[in-house]
């Protein structure tokens, strides 16, 4: 152990002196101690070679620890998956206007919960509510941290200790293993399943309604499809039944969209406006999927129910911060101005023609100089992703790297690595 330099000796090295200035003493001292501890363990286990460890070796270990400790772990990546809304790659990229709005509000103080007109306390929820109501046709709106939070809040506030009726075919599991029955159990609501996996009728709901029923619920199966011999009641029929029995109808759209996807050669994805117009009492959906903005859970619907949710204690635990609110409003303004297809990145991608994509791909190849060998443009398909429009895709153009033989696959890897570096 005597062969190891002391911590103070390492701290006197010129490189370490620079690190002390750049990273701070506490972080550097911790990194030095960790590096020396690792060397000590190697010596004790006879893994280290005989002789005194070189100082350069010690410093290299210290540098590695500082990199692990202080370098960002969340960083930009190139999405070459062919999935537009990739949930593991951050979902929707944000527009410049959204980023500017978040930066503008985040760099200083703001009127987050201060009413400048009356000179007193205000509500954070007013900043985007009017715009969201105008775009969806709803009476009121509330924003929380994500759509799972929106569903949890609605069930907790309106149905804790009471029954919520839902079709068996809509007991979905979303990303990360989170399931609607689990969210319902957490809320304290009592799940009542009706129908079968593939066929549920309005009569199934009606037979299940009793004195302990708090609501009917529809969950849009946005991330899977049941094909063939199947049936689900229409939203209009569910709303009519719920209102006839003086019950609210909760409609969880999951991803949620304000734009008709059928305009782009895709199947029709139910829009928020359609749910509101059909009479759904509360509609929940995501802010960072097909809406194309920051992560949030949107709740729109009846003013009295939204007010009840706003007063519920859980709302405070799920609320969004000032930068998120600023970004959401800026994103919604794209829709109000009719510029969503040109300014919101995911909709700009979805709306792009194959010819436009091919032209961009050719310019990219020219700029890159086709590193790693000759690259080709080949037709392909892009998935929408984000738990929406499963099994559906859009035509696109792909950059194909030269494929190595089975024995020389390293050449293909080299080409891919060269392309990544050039990008």
N, C-alpha and C positions, 0 to 999 in steps of 0.2 A: 504493500500500500504506500510505502514511502516514495515509490516511483511516480506517484501522481502529484501534479502540482497543486498547491493550495489555491483556494478560491481567490484570495487577494492577489496571488501571483498571476493568475489568468486575467484578472481585471486590469492589470497594468499593461497588457498587450495593446499596441496601437489600434488594432481592429476593434477590440473591445471598448476602447475609449470612444471610438466613433459610435458604436452601438449604444453606449450609455447616453450619448447625446440624442440619438435618433429614437430610442425605444424606452428610455427611463431606467433608473438603477434597479428597481424591484424586478422588472421583467428580465433584465440581463442577468442579475444574480441568480434568479430562479433557474434560468437556462443553463448557467455555468454549473450549478449544483446538480442539476439533472444529468448533464453530460458526464460529470465526474462520477456520479453514482453509477451510471451505466458502465463506465470503464472499470469501476471497482468490482461490479458484479462479474464482468467478463474475466477479470484477473482471478477472482475467487473460484470461478468455474473452469479455469485453465483454458478459456477460449482465446485469451489474448496472447500474442507472441511475447517471448521473453524480451526484456529490455524496457527502457523508459518510453512511455507513449510520446510521440512527437507532439509538440505544441500545435502544429498545423492540424493534426488529427483532432485534438481537443476543440480547437476553434471551429472546425467543420461541424462537429456535433453541436456546438453551441449555436452556430448559425442555423442549422437545421431545426433546432428547437424554437428559435425565435421566429423562423418562417412559419412553423406549425402553429405557434401561439398567436402571432400578430397579423399574419397575412389573411386577407378576406377569404372566407370559405364560400360565400355566396357571390358568384361572379357571372358575367355574361357568357353564354355559349351559343354556338351555331346550331340552329334547329334544322338538321338534315334528315329528320325522321319521316317526313311526308305527312305529319299530323299537324294541322294548323293550331288547334287548341290543345297543346300537350300539357296535361295536368302536372307531370313531373318536371316540366321545363318552365314552370311559372305561369301557365295559362296565357291569358291575353296580354300581348305587349301593348303598352300604352302610347297614346298619341302625344305629339309634342305639346299640344294645348293642355292636355291633362297633366303632364309632367311640369309644365310651366306654372300651372295653377297650384299644384302641390308644393312646389319650391317657393312660390310667392307667399303662400300662407305659412309655410313651415319655418321660414327664416326669421320670423319675429312674432310679435304679439298679434292677436286677431280678435274679432268680435264673435268668437265661437259661441259663447253663452252670454252675450251682452247686447241688449237692444239699444242701438245708437240713437234711435228716435226718441225713446222715452227716458233714456239715461239710466236704465236699470237692468236687472237680470233678465236674460232672454233664454231661448231654447236652441240647442244645437240642431234640432231636427227641422227647423224652419228653412234652413239654407238650401235644401234640395227638394223639399216636399212639394212645393207648388209646381215645380218643373216636372217632377215625376208624375204628379196627378194630371197635369195637362197632357203629357205624352200617353198615358194609359187610360184616361177617362175615369180614374178612381176618385172617390171622395177625399181620401186621406192616404198618407204614406208614412212609413217608418223604416229607418235603416239600421241594420245591426251588422255584426262582423262577418257572417257568411250565411248561406242558405240553410245549412243545418241548424244554425242558431236561430234563424227566422222560424223554422218549423218547430223547434223546441220551445221557443217563446210563445208561439200561438197556441200550442197544445197545453203548455203549462198554465197560461193565463185563462184560457177558456174552458179547459176540460179536465183539470186536475181532480182525480177521484171520481171521474165520471167516464162514460163510454164514448168512444169514437169508432164509427163504423167505416170499414174500408174493404175493398175487394181483395181477395187472396192473390189475385194476379198482379196487384200493385204493391206488394210488400217487398220493395226493391232493396238491394244493397248498393250503396254508392262506393266511391273510392275509399281505400284504407280499411275496408271491412265494416264500415258503419251501415247499420241496417235500420230501416224505418221502424220495425218493432222495438228495437233497442232505444231509439230516440223517443218513441212513445212511452216506453217503460220509464225512462229517465224523467219524462215530463210529469209522471204521475197519472196520466190518462190510461184508461183501460181499453185495450185493443179488442175490437169485435170484428172477426173476419167473416166475410160473407162470400157466397159463390164458390167457384173452383178456380184453379190456376188459369184455365183457358176460357171459361165462360161464366160470366156474372150478369145477372139481370136486375132491373130496377126493383122487381118484386123481392129479390133477396135482401136489398137494403130495407125495404118497407117492413118486411117481416121481423127484422132485427131491431127496429126502433122500439124503445121502451121508456119507462119513466126515468131511467138513469142515463139516457142518451144525451150527450152534450153537442155532438156535431157529426156531420157526414164529411168524409175526406176523400178526395181524389188525388192520386199521385201519378204524375205523368211518367210513363216508362221510357224515359229519355235515353237510357243507356242500353236498352235491349228491346227486342221485338218478339211478340208471340204471334206466329203465323198460322194459317190454316183454319182449323175448326175452332174459332174463338169469337168472343163477344164481350163487349163492355158497354154499359149505358152511356149515352151521350152526356156531356156536361149540362146541356139544357134540361134533360130529364132529371139529373141529380139535383140541380138547382130547384126545379119545380117541386120535387118531393121534399127537399129540405125546407123550403119556405112554406109549403102546405102544412108541415108539421112543426113550424116555428123553430127551426133549427138552422144554424149557419152551415154553409158549405165552404170547406177549406180546400183550396186547389194549389197543390205544390207542383210547379212547373219544372223544378230542378234547374236546368240551365237557363231557360227563359230567353225570349227574344222579342224585340220590338219590330223586327223586319220579317216579312214573309219569305221564307227560305225557298219556296217553290219558284220564285223569280229567277233562281240561279240553277235550274235543272235538278233541284233536290226535292225530296218529299216535303210536304207542308209540315212545319213544326209549329205547334200551337203558340200563338202570340199572347202576350200579356193583355193587350187590348181586347182580344177575343174573349178571354176568360172574364174580364171585368164586364164586358158588354153582355155576356151570357148570364150574369147575375151572381157570379161567385162572390161570396162575402169577404173572403180574404184570399189573396193570391201571393204566393211566395216564389222567389226566383233569385238567381245569382247575379252579381254585378260584374264578375271577372271571366265569364264564359262568353256566350253569344252576345251579351251586352257590350263586351269589349272594354270594360273599365277596370278600376281597382277592385280588389276583393271586398265583397259586401254581400249581405243578405237583404233583399228588398221585400217589403211587405206593403201591399196596396189593397184598398178595399173600403168597406163601410167605415164612416167616421167614428161611430160609437165604439166599434170593435177595436179600431186602431188606438183610440183614446184609452181603452181598457188595457191594451198591451203596453202603451207608453207609461201607464201608472204602475205596472207590475214590477216588483223589485228586481227580477232577473234582467230587465232591460238595461239597467245600469252596468251589469257585468258584461253585456254583449255589445255595448255601444261602440261606435266608430270614432276615430280621432279627427282632428281638424284637417290634416292633410288628406285623409281619405275622403272626407266630405267635400273638400275643394276639388279633388280629382273626379269624384262622382258627378258633381254639378257640371264641370267642364266637359265630361264625357256625354252627359245628357244633352248639353247644348249642341253637340254635333247632330243629334237627332232633330232637335228643334229647328236648326238652320238648314236641314235637309242635306247635310254634308257627311253623313255617316259612312257612305260607300267610298268616299274619297279621303277621309281624315282618320277614321278608326282603322288601325292596322289589320285586324282580322277580317273586317268587311271589305277592305281594299283587296286582300288576298282572295277572299271568296268570290268577289265580283270580277276578278281578273280573267280575261279570256286566255285561251291556250296560245294564241298568237302573241299576246302581250308577254306572257310568261316565257315563251320561246325567245323573244327578242331580248329580254333581260338576261336569259341564260347565255345567249350568244355574246352579249356584251361582257358578261362575267368571265366567260372562257377567254375572250380576247384580252381582258385585263390581267388574267392570271397567267397567260402564256401556256396554258395546258401543262402544269407541272406534273412530273412523274410519268410522262408519256402522253400519247394521244388520247384525248377525251372525246366522247360523242354525246350528242343530244338524243335522248330516246323518250318516247311517250310513257307516261305513268299515270298513277291515280293518287290523289291526296285525300286523306280522311279529314273530317271536320274535327272530331275529338271533343274533349271537354264534357263527356257524358251526354252527347247529343247526336242525333241522326246516326245510330249504329248501322254498320254494314253499308253506309252510303259514302260515296266518294265523288270527287271532281276530277276532270281530266287535267293533266299537267304535263310539264316537260322536265325530265331528269338529266343531270349530268352524270354520265356513266364513265367510271374510271376503268382503265385497262385491267383486265382480269388475268392474274398470273396462273400458271399451271399449278397442279396439286403440289408438285415438288418445288415450285418457285413462287409460292403465294406471298413471300416476303416482298416481291416486287409490287404487288397490288397494295400491300400495306404501306410501302414506301411512297407510292403515288398518292394514297389517301392522306398520309401525313404531310406530304409536300403541299397538297391542296389546302389542308387545314392551316398550315403556316402562312400560305399566301393570303388566305382569307383574313 
